[in-house]
Amino acid sequence: MSKLKVPPNEALYPVPVVLISCLNQETKKPNIITIAWCGVVCSKPPLLSVSIRPSRYSYKLIKDTGDFVVNIPSKNLAKKVDLCGIRSGKDIDKFKEFSLNPIPSSKIHSPMIKECPGNIECILRNVVSLGSHDMFIGEVVAFHVDEDITDGNGKIDYNKAGPFVYNHGEYWDLGKQIGYYGFSVK
């Protein structure tokens, strides 16, 4: 089998799709931005990254408040996730327009999104200028998960959670589990 060489690009696939909620400090109005460039960057302390273009409305909000929430949507929210990514919070109230509910976070100012089964509260620790995007590095200060998607002991049942991913312009459902950490040596 031969390999086709293509120009360098950001074609890592799949990537998580998340809703970042933030707060306008002046008006106290919350906002949502859809992000697919999100990931874990450290485990101790727990750090996540989200990359955002400086021209985006949420960019300034996160810089001003110094916090944000990474909300993990389920696949039943795919249409709302897409809408939050193609409409600007400068023009509309995304919570109201897309029937989403902001709920208070436990440790930061930015609200969580009630309809998302997972919510990760982050304090902004660093902003790294990279080019077209800046990477916001947030320290995880709290994690919330809907009890009905857990096994009762806090372990997430991903079939119940219904996560989905972004593949270069397309949203994809996740298939079945094919292994687990360490299964190759057991």
Secondary structure, 3 states (H helix, E strand, C coil): CCCCCCCCCCCCCCEECEEEEEECCCCCCEEEEEECCEEEEEECCEEEEEEECCCCHHHHHHHHHCEEEEEECCHHHHHHHHHHHHCCCCCCCHHHHCCCCEECCCCCCCCEECCCCEEEEEEEEEEEECCCCEEEEEEEEEEEECHHHECCCCCECHHHHCCEEEECCEEEECCCCCCCCCHHHC
